[in-house]
Amino acid sequence: SFYVGEYGDIIKTMFPTAPVEIDSNNNFIINSDGPKEDGSRIIGELIKERGWDVFGLNEDFYYHEPLWNALTNYTSGRHLMMTEVPLSVLLQKALMKHPFYGIDGLLLGAKKAYKISYEIIRPWNADAVYGYLTNSQDSLTKKGFRYYRVDFDDHNAVDFIILHADAGNDKGDRLAREAAFNQLYDFITKEIGSVNPLIVMGDFNCMYSRDRMKELFIDRLNAVEGLSASDVWVEHINNGQYPEYINSDNEGDTVDGNSEMLDKIVYINRSYAPIKLRLESAANLIQFVDNDGKRLSDHFPLEATFLIESNNLTETNDVR
């Protein structure tokens, strides 16, 4: 949520049919069912309990501090906080259909023993975002992706991309995600000047049965000489089988530990790199709930454990 001041009633009048809430304190609610302060604190505690070496956050907006308070042994990439928006600026942005905030809510965290570097923040191209005050309000914040390098020691480094794709199930939403797949493919194959393995993770808002992610992203990467891409859920949980694309309206709102989730982890090895990733395990963490059993986010997180191996298999490290 963010504060719109004494002009909340004006906003309600201007946008009477928009699925955006304004509470009694004139806070403009972007994510009305979010975990708020107490739930964010529990998320931080659960991350610490899992002991992840690296993790990614989506929609880390107002409650960054309570979430991060438990993560005393972690460091992060850059984080930008939301601030109050003057009415004149808000109205101008709304009329021009510009994002209210130029931030993405994305954050990569890693244990302090490791080094995070080479941050690149990239918003989605215009055709990769669909919806302003409707269709999940994707344009209210500057969705996109972030690129980082994490050095685990002097010899082992892995690149990471954390992303938040367009939400929703309309045709425009699906076409926006297709444009995002194309943008990601171009970034990975044309802009990254690295030989490190790459992990792409985050809220893809994608189901293989309704979105052309396999065709436009996985298959295209595998067609590039020297690259090998794999979805960890497909490889470890779904017996290596990608669901058939049938252009269905499947939202993927399940809580089964074996089900495909909207959040995904894809890893990419390079045949010419000094090291490679080997997937050891993956799991849907459907136990990410508060003390009353209520889920803490709209999606359950996906966890994966990789072994970092040299290409001649002489050295092995464990990374989650």
Helices and strands as residue ranges (DSSP letters): E 2-3, G 5-7, H 8-14, E 21-22, E 27-29, H 36-50, E 54-57, H 64-68, E 74-76, H 87-96, E 107-111, E 115-123, G 126-128, G 135-140, E 144-151, E 157-164, H 171-186, I 187-191, E 198-203, H 213-213, I 214-218, H 219-222, E 227-231, H 232-232, I 233-237, E 263-270, E 275-284, E 302-310, E 316-319
